[in-house]
Amino acid sequence: MTTHKAPLALLIVLLMFPQLAQTLYSPALTDFSQAFNVPPEAASQAMTVYFLAFAVGVMLWGYCCDRFGRRPAMLAALLFYAAATAAALLVGSFTQLLITQAIAAIGAAAGSVVTQTVLRDHYQGPELAKVFSLVGMALALSPAIGLFTGAGLTRWFGYSGVMLSLLILAVVLFGWSGLSLTESRPAQQAKTSFYSTLKTMLVDRGIWRSAVLVAAFNIALLSYYAIGPFLFQRAGLDAALYGYSGAALAAGSALGAWLNRRLLQRHYTSNQLQSLAAILVTAGGAGVLVLEHSLWLLAPMTVVVIAFGMAIPNVLGQALTAYTGQLGSAGAVFGLMYYLLIGGGLLLTGWYQALGYTIVMCGALCCLLCGFPRRQPAH
């Protein structure tokens, strides 16, 4: 194992990659609906398929980064993503599109699980929480970049313009990673079997609590990406406005990440910040419920994004502290758990197309979970 850390800038961009893919993808949902003559409910399920496949990818690449190394896993995943995205440019039916997007999602998952594993290799404890907070501030740019760029590409080139831009991004990241990503897998890593890690985590109540929290905060945010384009369409609003809404969400996410960093510096605990975020999501969801059919819904939606920016670094930063000997496998299982939950939640969200109710329910669940302390697994 090399003693040099991978550039933090590269790790941040790799972590941004799945979120960029999701938000670039979101404005194209209306074009999917028109190009393949499917209703909004069906088009929204493209995101559900994406997240369910993403969960499989998290499991695969988490195992590979423990078995073969962090660097080979990331490079293979980026090639996998690029091949699937290139295939999406050639499809002739909505079913074929869904298949290519499922395969692409498997590749994109490495941006989450492998990069988080590399960060956990390099940083521990309070330092890791601060790095995740910094990462959260960088991730705040993703909605603005993704929604704005995706809306413009969809408007001028349709969904194929989005796919081509994602293909180019994957190729650039492959080249950058090939040049700069160093191997960080510990040379004396414990020989814990994947099955043993899975078995332990499935009965770990603390891990389930963290997984459900991550899923609930994500569903509250991602439901906007799944339903938002159709809300704007039904309200007679220009599709470009949906793209511009990414700026408001990015500002909220940046503010949430900044608040998180400042409050950590003032010695607020991670659990206190998670509880505050849960209250904010519930309040924001109530506002969205009232303003769902007007452009003013962006105000309470920004509150939801502030909460997301505060909560996620804290949940992720402390979730796997009991599994430092098998971070890749543990990250894979943890990611599988919460991405399956996200996929199931977005499936229901797509069916019912009820943004406000979805966010309120997610907030209530987070408030309930934040009332329970974390528990360490019994090994």
Buried (B, 14 or more C-beta within 10 A) or exposed (E): BEEEBBBBEBBBBBBBBBBBBBBBBBBBBBBBBEBBEBEBEBBBBBBBBBBBBBBBBBBBBBBBBBEBBBBBBBBBBBBBBBBBBBBBEEBEEBEBBBBBBBBBBBBBBBBBBBBBBBBBBBBEEEEBBBBBBBBBBBBBBBBBBBBBBBBBBBBEBBBBBBBBBBBEBBBEBBEBBEEEBBBBBEEEBEEBEBEEBBEBBEEBEBBBBBBBBBBBBBBBBBBBBBBBBBBBBEEEBEBBEBBBBBBBBBBBBBBBBBBBBEBBEEEBEBBEBBBBBBBBBBBBBBBBBEBBEEBEBBBBBBBBBBBBBBBBBBBBBBBBBBBEBBBBBBBBBBBBBBBBBBBBBBBBBBEEBBBBBBBBBBBBBBBEBBEEEBEEEEE
